[in-house]
Amino acid sequence: MYQLIVFGPPGVGKGTQAELIAKKLGLSHISTGEILRKAVSDGTELGIKAKAIMDIGNLVPDEIMNGIVKEALAGSSENGFILDGYPRTVEQARALTYTFSELNMGEVTVINLIADDEEITQRLLKRGRTDDTRETIANRLKVYYKSTEPVKQFYTELGIVKDIYGVGDVDEISKLLLEELH
């Protein structure tokens, strides 16, 4: 059974690699954006609360996100899961560790995808989205380094981080990642 968290800065390829690895290993791909939308569309109690908050333009608080992730983990594949986009703060990481304990889940591996800021900037600029400008990308990276990168340190202290250089061909990166897991 695989219990994985894919981690790294915006634009490093977390979603792409999570999808590929989930398919190759038969895992549940738990993307927080997707599960949030699903909870809202399914009308779950937490989804209804989240929708009310999102409808007024606010971010969904940790306690609701933690609950939605817990529901998704409880329903994950027998082969395990790969969690993408969560946790984003040390507080969320602590809550997730507690959730793993509550659900009697064993050891988790954090896959940390690495790329330098210029590589990430070039990737995001190539996506062609209107909100992908050098300024917004620089701001996203700044927020990542301030708020989210401390999560890596949290997991490093637990000894469960595997660093993967996330630059190059998508399939080559997947191959490296799978080799690291075996």
C-alpha positions, 0 to 999 in steps of 0.5 A, spaced: 500 500 500 502 506 498 500 513 502 503 518 498 503 526 499 506 530 493 509 536 495 513 542 491 512 549 489 507 551 484 508 549 477 513 544 479 508 538 476 505 536 482 498 535 479 501 531 473 506 527 476 500 525 481 495 523 476 501 519 472 503 515 479 496 514 481 494 511 474 500 506 474 499 504 481 492 504 482 492 509 487 486 514 489 488 521 486 486 526 492 487 533 489 484 538 494 481 542 489 477 536 486 475 534 492 472 540 494 468 541 488 466 534 489 464 535 496 460 542 494 456 538 488 455 532 493 452 537 498 456 534 504 455 537 510 462 540 509 461 541 502 455 546 504 459 549 509 465 550 504 460 553 498 458 558 503 465 561 504 467 560 497 461 564 495 463 570 498 470 570 496 473 567 502 478 561 503 476 555 506 478 554 513 483 549 515 478 545 519 473 544 513 479 542 509 481 538 514 475 534 514 474 534 507 481 531 506 479 526 512 473 524 508 477 523 502 482 519 505 477 514 508 474 512 502 481 511 498 483 505 494 485 499 497 492 500 494 493 507 497 492 514 495 497 520 493 495 527 496 496 533 491 495 540 494 495 539 501 497 540 506 499 547 505 501 549 512 504 546 518 498 546 522 494 542 516 500 537 516 499 536 524 492 535 523 493 530 517 498 526 521 493 526 526 488 524 521 492 518 519 493 516 526 485 516 527 484 512 520 490 507 522 494 509 516 501 507 516 507 510 514 506 516 509 512 518 504 512 525 502 515 526 494 518 533 494 519 535 487 524 540 486 525 545 480 529 552 480 524 558 480 526 560 473 524 553 470 518 554 474 516 561 471 518 559 464 513 553 465 507 557 468 508 562 463 508 557 457 501 555 460 498 561 457 493 563 463 492 570 463 493 570 471 500 567 469 504 573 469 512 574 471 509 578 477 503 573 479 508 567 479 513 571 483 508 572 488 505 565 488 513 563 489 514 568 495 507 565 498 510 558 497 516 559 500 513 563 506 507 559 508 508 552 505 515 550 504 515 550 512 511 543 511 517 540 508 521 541 514 516 538 518 516 532 514 523 532 513 524 532 521 519 526 521 524 523 516 519 521 510 521 526 505 524 523 498 527 529 494 526 528 486 528 533 481 522 535 477 526 538 471 526 534 464 521 529 460 514 528 464 515 520 463 523 520 466 520 524 472 515 519 473 520 513 472 525 516 477 519 517 482 517 510 481 524 508 482 524 512 489 518 508 491 521 501 490 
